[in-house]
């Protein structure tokens, strides 16, 4: 084969493809071993935190996934409440599958009443405990619970004890920035969502279908 530009390019592409195949073979061996070693199943505690957006959206994506598998879900929103979200409006269509509780009275800078916020958070946790005690619910979303922790509305140690006492196969997702260290240590998976850029910083407001 002559060393024309076309032939050289073809040879390089073939070599690159072969290197890729060899890497994928090695990677498959590693992944197969990991999968073989990960055979236990139990309820997981997941935490979505960080200053970036998407913490609640990720949790509600899991709600949709659970419903797709025919599982039942419980949701408690601790801070949001004054304005209905798209998620609330949608999942309320499935009252048999989703027990959806909006317990907050709005963001803390709107309520401006710490004692009232503490009482509201306490009532929300009572509802959450009912969900956590129900073995028929496969997934519980505790939306913005971390904010209640951040402001001292709820006792972290007590909440962790309640989480430990939930049914063995029940999954829980906690959202909100500023997750306390004790919760992070107790969690099975923690996602710290960072902020690169946000439309709100440019004066763009939240809109239907793309709530911030």
N, C-alpha and C positions, 0 to 999 in steps of 0.2 A: 504494500500500500504506500503510495507516494505521500510526501509530507505537504500536501496542499492544505490551505487553511481549513477547508471543509473536513478533511480527514483528521487533522489535528484536533479540531473541535469535537468530532465524533469520538475519537479516542479518549479525550479528556472527559467527555460526558459519560462514557462507558466506565471509566475508572472511578468517577465520582459516584455513579450509581452502585458500583460494587462496594465502595467504602460505606455508602449508606446502608446497603443490605447487611454488611457485616456488623455495623453498629446496631441495627435493628435486631439482628439475631442475638447479640449480647444483651441488649435491653430486654428482649422477650424472656430470656433466661432469668434475668434478675426479677422481672415483674411476675413471672410464673411462680418463682420461689416465694415472693412476698404474698401473693394470693394464697398459695398453699399454706402459709404460716398464719393467715388471717381468717380463721374459720369460726371464731366465736361470734355470737350475736347477743346484743343487749341494748337497752335504751341508752342513747347518747345525749350528752349535754353540750350544746353548741352555743358559742357566744360570738355575736357580730358587734364589733365595737370600732372605735376610731372616729376621726373628724370628717371622714369622707362620706359621700352619699351612698345609698344602696343597702344599708343595713337591714331596714325593714323590708325593702323590696326583695332581698335575697330570702328572708324568712317566708314571705308570702309566696315566693316561687316554690318553696318546700311544701307549703300548704297545697298548692295546685298539684304538685307531684304526688303527695299523699292521697289526695282525692282521686287521682288517676289510678291509684292502686287499690281503690275501694276502702281506704282507711278513714277513720273519723278524726276530727281535729278540733282543738279548743284554742281560742285566741283571747287574750286579755291585753287591752291597750291601756297603759298606765298614765300617759300624759296627754296624748292627742284626744280630742273629743268634741271640740266646738264645731268643727267643720268635718262633714263626712268625707272620707277618702274613697278613692276608686276601689280600693281593696275591700273596704267595708261594704260598699254598695254591691259589689260583685258577689262576695262570699255569702252575703245575706240571702242570696238566691238558693242556698243549699242548707236550709235550717235543720234537716235531718242529719247532715254530715258535718256541719261546722257550727260549733257553739261559739258565737262571736260576741264578746263583751267589750264595749267601749266604756271605760271607767274613768278616764281622765276628764278634766274640765277645761282643757286648753293648756298651752305652754306656760311654764312658770312665770314668764315675764308678763303674761296676760292675767293670770289669776291674782298674783301679788298678795297672796294670803297663805303664809307658810303653814299655819295650823290647820287651815282647811285642806291644804294639799296633803298634809300628813294623814288626816282623817280619810281623805279620798283614796290615798294609796293603800291604807290599811283595809278599806272595804274591797279594793281591787284585789289585794292579796287573798282575802277570804274567798273570793270567787276563784282565784287561781288554784287555791288548795283543793277546792271541790273538783276541779279538772284534773289536778295531779293525783287525786285519790280514785279516779275513775279508770279502771283497767280497760274499758272499752274505747278510750281515746288513745290513739297511737302517737299523736304529735300535739304538743302544747307550745304555742308561741306566746312569749311574754314580752310584748313590744314596749320598748322604752323603759324597761325595768331598771336599766343601769342609771337612768336619770333620777329615778326615785332613790337609788343608792347614793348617787352623787350629792344629793341635797339632804341626805340623812333622814328621809321619810320612812325608811324601812331598815330593819336590822339584818345585816348581811348573814350573820351566823345562823339566825333563825330560818331565813329563807333557804340557806344551803342545807340545813337539816330537813326541811320539808322536801327539798328536791331529792335528797338521798332516800327518802321514804316513799318515793313514787313507785308505781309498778315497774317491775324489772325490765320490761320491753318498751317502755314509753320513752319517746324522744322529746327533748325540750330545746327550744331555741330562745335565747335571750338577746335582745337588741338594745342599742343605745351607746352613745359615746361615754368614755370614762368608766369602763368596767372595772370594778374593784379587784385588787390583786387576788383576794381569796376566791373570787368567782373564777378568775382566769386559771388559777391553780387547780380548781375542782373540775374544770371543763375538759371534755375530750378533744374538742376542736375549737380553736379561737382564730377568728379572722379580724385583722386590724386593717380597716379600710382607710386609705389615705386620700387626701384631697389634692388633686393636681390643678384643677380649674373648675369654676362653678359659674353658671349663667347668672345667678343671683347677684354676683359681684359686679356684673355689668348692668345691673338695673332691670333685669328680666324677671318677671314675677312667675310664680307657680301657675301652671295651666292644667286643665283637665287632660288626663291621660299621661301627663308627665310631671305629676306633683313632685315638688322638691322635698 
